[in-house]
Amino acid sequence: MTIINKNLLSLVCTVFLMSTVQSLDNGLAKTPPMGWMSWERFRCITDCDKYPDECISERLFMEMADIIVNEGYLAAGYEYVNIDDCWTEMERENGKIVPDKKRFPHGVKYLSDYIHSKGLKFGTYLDYGTKTCAGYPGTLGFEATDAQSLADWEVDFIKLDGCNIDTSVMVDGYIEFGKMMNKTGRPIMYSCSWPAYFEYYRRPTSIPDYDILVETCNLWRNYVDIDDSYESVLFIADYFANNSDRLIPYAGPGHWNDPDTLLLGNFGLSYEQSKAQLAIWAILAAPFLLSTDLRTITPEIKELILNREIIAIDQDKLGIQGKRLSALNRIETWIRPVSPIVNNEYSYAVAFVSRRTDGHGYAFEFSLEKLGLTNLLGYEVKDLFDSKRESFKITLGQSLEDRVNPTGANFYKLTPITNRARR
Ligand SMILES: *[C@@H]1O[C@H](CO)[C@@H](O)[C@H](O)[C@H]1NC(C)=O
């Protein structure tokens, strides 16, 4: 219902405020962006003598780009290669941001060209404040120069962070920077960070105007930075579950809530926990941005990351963000309406996520009534984590049982059954 109301509302706004409301409308992010980003795994490692394989350098991004193309990630949809903080010199030169000369010896355009030559898209990072979060030059006072630099470097994605600037001037600043990027004529996917500063980092916390976010940004970080632990995944999942009614209306083609990067392939999540993050993030219509060392990833985790059916849920063209429906015995039910719509009924992605730690798989009840689903002839159910398992049917009044492993998740797609075949 909220979705419909919101669409009506924006229709009304379009009709009545056509001349004053400026929409971002850059044609980007029709589905949540997919790719790779340096921050969660590689942070601000800048000592290339000590950590040559891990430091934020052109070599790191070129090696990741090679693997993304050569090992099937691009074919699965992961197309952005994004730099995060700690990539520039400590001072501007002639007013311009310049990359660290030792770590990016050939300059930004060289890296951008390399990434584009592989059929990938290139993203980078700035901060709207006086300095970035790690203390590198900020964009405040240099907005037009930096927007032009992004265009000159042929950047496709910008994360504009919000450290070292007062929340009271952030919103206008982000809007202004968006306009300056538009003026360059280059369509650049715009990732905004101001909600995270309003809702998490600044005291007292407050709720930003999400209508402005939709008009200004393609995606926005709502809440805290993710860390390499299941605890961090669940903390962020809790925020999205607690605030789903408020946040869901603002997600859709062109504009997405962003719970931060996927941790898969790193140190903190077990295999089961990796399934849980992937399922929750797909339900949330989250950007699928990896932040891991693709050179050392295990085959099992790689298979999860490349799971086409789960990617299809995340990238569903209806773009409706899902939510946590219920929690019973520390087993949570998450649900998201997806395509195809059959006889006016949605299909659904349904995840059962366990917060249990008692040794064996925990049995849970699986019924349409509990999911609030009503299609008279029931649904065809596909197990998204077990491609070999045959799909099965569930009808109204039926109660099936399945088991979910400790701290893991089961993930299904339910498609409405029609009587068309029988006629
Ligand atoms: C979510 O809500 C629960 C229950 O009110 C609360 O204990 C928890 O701290 C909330 N978590 C977040 C991250 O908002």
PDBQT file of the ligand as one rigid body, heavy atoms in Angstrom, charges set to zero:
ROOT
HETATM    1  C1  LIG A 501      15.682  -2.514  16.778  1.00  0.00    +0.000 C 
HETATM    2  O1  LIG A 501      14.599  -2.593  17.682  1.00  0.00    +0.000 OA
HETATM    3  C2  LIG A 501      14.867  -3.389  18.839  1.00  0.00    +0.000 C 
HETATM    4  C3  LIG A 501      13.558  -3.506  19.619  1.00  0.00    +0.000 C 
HETATM    5  O2  LIG A 501      12.989  -2.261  19.862  1.00  0.00    +0.000 OA
HETATM    6  C4  LIG A 501      15.961  -2.707  19.668  1.00  0.00    +0.000 C 
HETATM    7  O3  LIG A 501      16.272  -3.474  20.799  1.00  0.00    +0.000 OA
HETATM    8  C5  LIG A 501      17.201  -2.587  18.791  1.00  0.00    +0.000 C 
HETATM    9  O4  LIG A 501      18.215  -1.854  19.466  1.00  0.00    +0.000 OA
HETATM   10  C6  LIG A 501      16.884  -1.882  17.473  1.00  0.00    +0.000 C 
HETATM   11  N1  LIG A 501      18.079  -1.973  16.651  1.00  0.00    +0.000 N 
HETATM   12  C7  LIG A 501      18.460  -1.029  15.811  1.00  0.00    +0.000 C 
HETATM   13  C8  LIG A 501      19.781  -1.219  15.134  1.00  0.00    +0.000 C 
HETATM   14  O5  LIG A 501      17.791  -0.057  15.533  1.00  0.00    +0.000 OA
ENDROOT
TORSDOF 0
